[in-house]
Amino acid sequence: MRHCSGAVRGFGHVGDESVAIEKDSDDPYLDFRHSMLQMILEKQIYSKDDLRQLLDCFLQLNSPYYHGVIIKAFSEIWNGVFSMRSNTTTGAEKQVHYYYGC
């Protein structure tokens, strides 16, 4: 992944509605990941179809220049969500922890 600085789009809020916002970013990967996690938690997006729609939304809103970073952030989240689900369904003791910040 190439580290770059530039404008990235994510989601913010106007009232109770989520809206796309553009912001300058020193770390697009963290900003995309944070925005995705925020949407997943606030909108309770956990099904495969809903997660795919979220990815499609990020890809449509952003320049192809950022698609690799978006897919990398999304893949990490996807693997975490479904890894956690398989651990809870099999009764595994392992717990998944998410660490993120701005």
Secondary structure by P-SEA (a helix, b strand, c coil): ccccccbbbbbbbcccbbbbbbbbbccaaaaaaaaaaaaaaaaccccaaaaaaaaaaaaaaccccaaaaaaaaaaaaaaaaaaaaaaaaacccbbbbbbccc
